[in-house]
Amino acid sequence: MGFGNPLTVRLRDLNGAISLGSDIESGMAGDMFAVTRMALQAARYEANLACRDSEGSAPLDMPIAAREALEWATIGGARMLGIDDRTGSLSPGKQADILLLDARAINMRPVHDAVATILFHAGPQNVEAVWIAERPRNSLGV
């Protein structure tokens, strides 16, 4: 949309807080799987370009781990809202918001790294069940 590169890499370099969200659903689906995947790929692209400029070649290791991007979409969002003491991670005493994914689906195979499989292959079609505050919800939120 002409806003320039995402802020993700610059925030990482400054040890800033990163969270992900979706807006303008009229132009893009509010699919957090896609939002997280895109944010990670854009950040990796920018980090790879910087390495090529400074070192003359691509980095030997992936510059940003999939687990870090998962944190942007989970605990990062809770932290930005100031509710990370109550939600955003599965920890004793916190509200449990859980998605159960169907890992048997063809798009989820093969699984070498569960977090990477979720970030790079999963989508809303893989969500089998949702719990919000330990209560089961259906696709209508009830």
C-alpha positions as a LaTeX table, in Angstrom:
\begin{tabular}{lrrr}
\hline
Residue & $x$ (\AA) & $y$ (\AA) & $z$ (\AA) \\
\hline
Met1 & 0.00 & 0.00 & 0.00 \\
Gly2 & 3.03 & 2.26 & $-0.29$ \\
Phe3 & 3.91 & 2.48 & 3.41 \\
Gly4 & 7.47 & 1.18 & 2.90 \\
Asn5 & 9.12 & $-1.79$ & 4.60 \\
Pro6 & 7.45 & $-3.20$ & 7.71 \\
Leu7 & 8.91 & $-2.00$ & 11.01 \\
Thr8 & 9.62 & $-5.54$ & 12.23 \\
Val9 & 13.38 & $-5.68$ & 11.57 \\
Arg10 & 13.98 & $-2.13$ & 12.83 \\
Leu11 & 12.05 & $-2.89$ & 16.02 \\
Arg12 & 14.02 & $-6.15$ & 16.49 \\
Asp13 & 17.31 & $-4.27$ & 16.05 \\
Leu14 & 16.21 & $-1.83$ & 18.78 \\
Asn15 & 14.96 & $-4.65$ & 21.05 \\
Gly16 & 11.50 & $-3.15$ & 20.65 \\
Ala17 & 8.25 & $-4.93$ & 21.30 \\
Ile18 & 6.63 & $-6.57$ & 18.27 \\
Ser19 & 3.03 & $-7.64$ & 17.94 \\
Leu20 & 0.88 & $-8.55$ & 14.97 \\
Gly21 & $-2.68$ & $-7.79$ & 14.09 \\
Ser22 & $-5.00$ & $-7.39$ & 11.17 \\
Asp23 & $-6.93$ & $-4.39$ & 10.02 \\
Ile24 & $-8.60$ & $-3.21$ & 6.85 \\
Glu25 & $-10.34$ & $-6.56$ & 6.36 \\
Ser26 & $-11.99$ & $-5.05$ & 3.31 \\
Gly27 & $-8.61$ & $-5.37$ & 1.58 \\
Met28 & $-7.17$ & $-8.46$ & 3.26 \\
Ala29 & $-8.69$ & $-11.34$ & 5.20 \\
Gly30 & $-8.25$ & $-11.22$ & 8.98 \\
Asp31 & $-6.32$ & $-14.50$ & 8.81 \\
Met32 & $-3.65$ & $-14.39$ & 11.52 \\
Phe33 & $-1.89$ & $-17.41$ & 10.02 \\
Ala34 & $-1.33$ & $-15.41$ & 6.82 \\
Val35 & $-0.48$ & $-12.20$ & 8.71 \\
Thr36 & 2.17 & $-13.99$ & 10.79 \\
Arg37 & 3.59 & $-15.84$ & 7.79 \\
Met38 & 3.85 & $-12.61$ & 5.80 \\
Ala39 & 5.45 & $-10.70$ & 8.68 \\
Leu40 & 8.08 & $-13.41$ & 9.16 \\
Gln41 & 8.85 & $-13.71$ & 5.45 \\
Ala42 & 9.11 & $-9.93$ & 5.05 \\
Ala43 & 11.43 & $-9.68$ & 8.07 \\
Arg44 & 13.60 & $-12.55$ & 6.81 \\
Tyr45 & 13.77 & $-10.93$ & 3.37 \\
Glu46 & 14.91 & $-7.62$ & 4.83 \\
Ala47 & 17.45 & $-9.31$ & 7.14 \\
Asn48 & 18.80 & $-11.36$ & 4.21 \\
Leu49 & 19.21 & $-8.23$ & 2.08 \\
Ala50 & 21.13 & $-6.52$ & 4.90 \\
Cys51 & 23.43 & $-9.53$ & 5.22 \\
Arg52 & 24.04 & $-9.60$ & 1.46 \\
Asp53 & 24.92 & $-5.90$ & 1.55 \\
Ser54 & 27.33 & $-6.24$ & 4.47 \\
Glu55 & 28.79 & $-9.73$ & 3.90 \\
Gly56 & 28.32 & $-10.18$ & 0.17 \\
Ser57 & 26.30 & $-13.37$ & 0.61 \\
Ala58 & 23.20 & $-14.76$ & 2.23 \\
Pro59 & 23.40 & $-15.67$ & 5.93 \\
Leu60 & 24.42 & $-19.24$ & 6.78 \\
Asp61 & 21.55 & $-19.57$ & 9.25 \\
Met62 & 17.99 & $-18.31$ & 9.09 \\
Pro63 & 18.16 & $-14.84$ & 10.67 \\
Ile64 & 14.74 & $-14.98$ & 12.38 \\
Ala65 & 13.33 & $-18.16$ & 13.91 \\
Ala66 & 9.75 & $-19.27$ & 13.34 \\
Arg67 & 9.24 & $-19.46$ & 17.12 \\
Glu68 & 10.00 & $-15.74$ & 17.40 \\
Ala69 & 7.26 & $-14.95$ & 14.88 \\
Leu70 & 4.84 & $-17.14$ & 16.82 \\
Glu71 & 5.63 & $-15.00$ & 19.86 \\
Trp72 & 4.85 & $-11.84$ & 17.86 \\
Ala73 & 1.37 & $-13.24$ & 17.22 \\
Thr74 & 0.70 & $-14.54$ & 20.74 \\
Ile75 & 2.49 & $-13.12$ & 23.78 \\
Gly76 & 3.57 & $-10.05$ & 21.76 \\
Gly77 & $-0.03$ & $-9.03$ & 21.18 \\
Ala78 & $-0.93$ & $-9.62$ & 24.81 \\
Arg79 & 2.11 & $-7.60$ & 25.93 \\
Met80 & 1.16 & $-4.66$ & 23.69 \\
Leu81 & $-2.35$ & $-4.68$ & 25.17 \\
Gly82 & $-0.93$ & $-4.83$ & 28.69 \\
Ile83 & $-2.65$ & $-8.15$ & 29.44 \\
Asp84 & 0.33 & $-10.51$ & 29.19 \\
Asp85 & $-0.03$ & $-11.22$ & 32.92 \\
Arg86 & $-3.41$ & $-12.82$ & 32.12 \\
Thr87 & $-3.12$ & $-14.26$ & 28.59 \\
Gly88 & $-0.84$ & $-14.69$ & 25.57 \\
Ser89 & 0.95 & $-17.85$ & 26.68 \\
Leu90 & 0.00 & $-21.17$ & 28.22 \\
Ser91 & 1.16 & $-20.66$ & 31.80 \\
Pro92 & $-0.31$ & $-21.56$ & 35.20 \\
Gly93 & $-2.79$ & $-18.92$ & 36.34 \\
Lys94 & $-3.35$ & $-17.44$ & 32.88 \\
Gln95 & $-6.50$ & $-17.56$ & 30.79 \\
Ala96 & $-6.16$ & $-20.43$ & 28.32 \\
Asp97 & $-7.10$ & $-19.47$ & 24.77 \\
Ile98 & $-6.31$ & $-22.49$ & 22.61 \\
Leu99 & $-6.65$ & $-23.51$ & 18.97 \\
Leu100 & $-6.61$ & $-27.21$ & 18.16 \\
Leu101 & $-5.20$ & $-27.78$ & 14.68 \\
Asp102 & $-5.70$ & $-30.86$ & 12.52 \\
Ala103 & $-2.11$ & $-31.94$ & 11.92 \\
Arg104 & $-3.33$ & $-34.91$ & 9.83 \\
Ala105 & $-4.32$ & $-32.63$ & 6.94 \\
Ile106 & $-2.18$ & $-32.94$ & 3.81 \\
Asn107 & $-1.08$ & $-29.29$ & 3.96 \\
Met108 & 0.42 & $-29.93$ & 7.40 \\
Arg109 & 2.81 & $-32.67$ & 6.23 \\
Pro110 & 5.63 & $-33.43$ & 6.79 \\
Val111 & 6.16 & $-32.12$ & 10.30 \\
His112 & 9.84 & $-31.63$ & 11.06 \\
Asp113 & 9.35 & $-28.60$ & 13.30 \\
Ala114 & 5.83 & $-28.13$ & 14.70 \\
Val115 & 6.11 & $-24.34$ & 15.04 \\
Ala116 & 7.43 & $-23.90$ & 11.49 \\
Thr117 & 4.72 & $-26.22$ & 10.16 \\
Ile118 & 2.04 & $-24.10$ & 11.82 \\
Leu119 & 3.52 & $-20.82$ & 10.60 \\
Phe120 & 4.26 & $-21.87$ & 7.03 \\
His121 & 1.49 & $-24.34$ & 6.26 \\
Ala122 & $-1.52$ & $-23.94$ & 8.55 \\
Gly123 & $-4.57$ & $-21.83$ & 7.86 \\
Pro124 & $-8.08$ & $-21.34$ & 9.19 \\
Gln125 & $-9.15$ & $-24.56$ & 7.44 \\
Asn126 & $-6.93$ & $-26.51$ & 9.87 \\
Val127 & $-8.65$ & $-25.20$ & 13.01 \\
Glu128 & $-10.61$ & $-28.08$ & 14.53 \\
Ala129 & $-11.59$ & $-26.52$ & 17.85 \\
Val130 & $-11.24$ & $-23.27$ & 19.78 \\
Trp131 & $-11.27$ & $-22.62$ & 23.51 \\
Ile132 & $-11.47$ & $-19.08$ & 24.88 \\
Ala133 & $-10.95$ & $-18.69$ & 28.61 \\
Glu134 & $-11.08$ & $-22.49$ & 28.93 \\
Arg135 & $-14.54$ & $-22.61$ & 27.29 \\
Pro136 & $-15.16$ & $-24.35$ & 23.97 \\
Arg137 & $-16.39$ & $-22.10$ & 21.17 \\
Asn138 & $-17.76$ & $-22.90$ & 17.75 \\
Ser139 & $-17.11$ & $-21.05$ & 14.52 \\
Leu140 & $-19.75$ & $-18.47$ & 15.48 \\
Gly141 & $-17.96$ & $-17.66$ & 18.74 \\
Val142 & $-20.60$ & $-19.21$ & 21.00 \\
\hline
\end{tabular}
